[in-house]
Amino acid sequence: MSLNERYESEKQKWDGITEEQAQELEIFAPDFEFHQFARSNSETPGVSEFLGDIKGRKVLEIGCGSGYMATLLSRSKALVTAFDLSPQSVRTTRKRAELNQTELDVLVSAGENLPFQDDSFDIVIGKAILHHLVSEIGSQDIRRVLRKGGKAVFVEPMGMNPILTFVRNYVPYPHKNAVGIDEPFNL
């Protein structure tokens, strides 16, 4: 499958998903922001602590989907740019941000060819996105746009796999880390 065919397939899939999600967008509680979300969400252990204070930091969200995380990052006073391959995802993200009275830049783009200058962002973040990228291309572009000393953090669905969770919790194997010690991905 060519890269363009892959893009078309992903656009169709995510346009459909986010079109449905757009019908149920919520207005967040006034004090609900990124760190509160990250600390309370079982899928993002350690992310809040790893990133630290994000106020005023330039943050790029890769694969913004329905804009949930981008909106929360913006509510935490980060300077957020978010993108997605899906035009419907971008529209939904804009709608969610508007409903929650936050400002962010959102655009349609592919993760393998980022339309940003070198060293543009303090933080690059993504949730369930890396497995959608051609890693040989995408990883180089992520490094390119991340400032020296910047942080990249990605939360991937493998961590939610019940079989892997069982193995991590109950099966001994060499070089095993205790559950919860893993650090977020750092480029």
Number of C-alpha atoms within 10 A of each C-alpha: 6 7 11 9 10 13 17 13 12 15 18 14 12 19 22 14 16 22 15 14 14 18 9 10 18 11 13 16 8 8 9 13 18 22 20 13 15 18 15 12 11 11 15 18 18 16 20 18 12 15 17 9 13 19 14 13 16 19 27 28 25 25 27 29 29 29 27 17 21 35 29 23 26 24 25 21 19 23 21 26 21 27 25 25 23 28 19 23 29 26 21 25 30 23 16 23 25 14 14 19 13 18 18 19 15 22 19 18 18 17 23 17 12 16 13 12 10 14 14 17 24 21 22 26 23 19 18 15 19 18 10 13 17 13 14 9 12 18 15 13 18 24 17 17 21 24 17 12 9 20 20 23 20 19 19 16 13 12 14 12 9 10 11 13 14 10 11 16 11 9 10 9 9 5 6 9 10 9 9 8 9 10 11 19 14 11 14
